[in-house]
């Protein structure tokens, strides 16, 4: 920016702005997002027209930092500026929310994209689908396949394979087979990966017959099974006790190029562990004899001790990803320093490990979590965390946050191979270093156990946490209950089910030292069971709490009500709403239902989600038929919500239901109907609602007439608008600033400048404050009529209000002057002087307009007068 009095700032070209916008969008933190917004405002003020790309960059920047409200505000700004969001705008924001794991944000924007008449492609749908998989919601991802069919978008093989992989990871064979059947029914050809996912799912579910059936289907589809398919077959046959077949498939797997050696090693080790668990010593020894090279590589892995694992050595960390559990005290293991490769000095290095010891170690690991480990992908993040920690350590004592950074890396996982064991080892190292564990330390560790589905360890560490004087928070209960539920699901079909009730009772006992703590514990247990869809369990624990004279919170009751509604149980939903505490009086139930309906429909936003609104409306219709007194049905809430969504038919239907119930609509209900009719551009309907309102005992107000007035403005109906305005005055009501602003805009848009000026004068006489958009409409009306002098007067009035004028208003006047014959140069000079006085330097369009009227010499003289460097402007533009 120029310094000193009289010097104006040089306006950058659009290419410069775009460069900065793209940079801010790429960075995507809060500071960059705000910088992008500020730069956009500055660009528009400089007279540079905003484009779809500039808005998209700002939207993307705010989306990356998770500020949904700003994203929606900028979308409105974009639409207000007359720029229609295109596919790139929506796709960019959807991708950002999906990559952040914000499934709600991604889904909302895809629905807005469809609402705006744009057709998302299969890649956009797949991006949203993947975001659900990243959060572990496989069924949510599968529902997007169904919605793609509804929207007539053909899902491709990649989309189906993503969902198949999600169900395979959890071992849900029936769901995976349904997806595959649907895939075939719509004509999407499966690939090798599709069958590999199914076979892997069969192995995890230990269903040998299904695995053989799918292997045969794979061969019939002319797809040659590879090493990954054979690995799954070896695992499922070993689990079923089919020794011969398991060895045959292992041999086929070894002969294939894929999978990588690490996966082959894990498969052989898994089969070894199964044979050891079942006491099959002969095939166990036969494996060692049959695959000496494989076992040589497997033996070279050795056993990594805790000290080696956490030393910060890159090799140790890489080995940790594939290593079995540390040996018990006294067990034979690897001593000394880190891993060694190549020749070893005599007497130094790994001790010999017998086949029986190796099998025992494998048995311990398999008893925790059967299945494959995909740790290779996590090595880099683990190593990076350790390297950063060691750098901090060299500079001084690490803070507890530095310790927690590594803990998060160790506790994280890919959903199939959580690092619970590594997290425990790091916790021990923290305690040895004198670091006091806090609530976050335990929260991270419990999260690892929840991901692993290890209920025993989760409850044990929960009890330790409470024993160390740390009050459990909701997040601690969430992870503990999740571990219990996942463990029960995993073991329910192949092992003896865990005693879920006993585990929950241990949580309750550990956290209920005082009466207040017991109430919180009951509340959290009921809430988490409801969140995981166990409405029966939530109700049972709620009954236990009531038997002890304790009640859960309103939020927990609403969460349980929502879960029951999604299960299709009207009775249970109503039960939970009746149990909401802290609501009193005759309308207790109606108050609870109203709050519940608004929370479901709005989801924390200002406008309702159509799908959520329809779902809760359908539930309300069902229970209102037989289970609920009509006085407790929140009819007006649905009228308001559907009106906000501009869904006139649904709003009218709920208004009629209100009448049929024998109740009288309030003034707000009538105003909602008038407003909705106007926004739907139905002036006749809006007028009918106004006439109906006059027949009631309600007192009319200015807001009602303003809503009716808008319907005439939208249709540019001058006669109707004037009649409506006069009727408002005749009713004894005083028009406000909104009323006058609407009339000014109407007359400006129809080109009646004299009428617009009359309404403008009336607004000033009543001291009404007008917005920038009103002045813009009035100025453009005068320009279209060729009255440049009046346009300049209104621009000066805008400047006098203290509002930012923006450069567009001045550039528009200069352009109009250059296109009109016989324009006085003095008028153009006045416009330029006012433009510079308001902080806007002439740009390319302004300079071209000035030259047409003043000539190059006249432009130079004016620029010298105003302290503007004309030569620099010409070089720039």
Beta strands, then each sheet from edge to edge (+ up, - down):
end
